[in-house]
Amino acid sequence: MPAATRHPVTRFAPSPTGPLHIGHAYAALFAAGAAGPGQFLLRIEDIDPTRCRPEFEAAIFEDLAWLGLSWPQPVRRQSEHFADYRAALDGLEDRGLLYPCFCTRADIQREIAAAASAPHGPDGALYPQTCRNLSLAEQQTRMATGAPYALRLRMDLACMAVGPLSWHDEDHGEVGAAPQKFGDLVLGRKETPASYHLACTLDDALQGVTLVTRGEDLFEATHVHRLLQALLDLPAPGYRHHRLLTDASGRKFSKRDKAPTLRALRESGKSPADIREMIKA
Ligand code: GLU
């Protein structure tokens, strides 16, 4: 029996960038349900200081407790662990798997527009590797000017370093990992020594998560996370990518679309049992 089905450790890992809506309730209850007799953890993914706010974090705790969920303390808050992500980046850098990228979004768009062909991946056009072959001297000159830079993965070398990989998906069985379709992605952002992929993968391992449950919109990300686990010598959890709740017109609920927030539903008189009923089937 795969480790993940014994006493799973699962987690719900929201970013405090807005109020939780009904889709979040589904994801949180899904993760808690999947833990069964195991453990359900809560993690706050707040590496982006421009979008995350303490009042949204406080509302997450309040909404989830109202739903009837509980989780061990202390809650891991990613913004308190940049040293962990930095250390992982340093290790990859020492192995020659990262390079600094000074491009702005506009630089990248210009480069892509001028190229004869622009290969695409799950997140859109792949980075055209403009900064990949800068000489050490050139990198140092640019750094000396204080130019901000991101750290990108040398995807082909990283894939070669670990060989073929797969992950166990409870709905899809053994899935072959194909992270190369993302190209040279950013692992360290310009403004923080982390990225979603890095912080999430590292934290799942550090917190002993054995079954990652999340929406199917993050299915593609798992290709990258499996690669990072192999590169960083981390255990590979099992995965379940659940459906996304949709509104009456079939569109997925999102913060942007002003989906009904849990707070608004609560204030309109709905009970936690009503919410569970709303998200059934
Ligand atoms: N923090 C991510 C989000 O808010 C979820 C990450 C994950 O479950 O892997 O969408």
Residues whose N, C-alpha, C, O or C-beta is under 5 A from the ligand:
A	BS01	LIG	A13 P14 S15 E45 C200 T213 R214
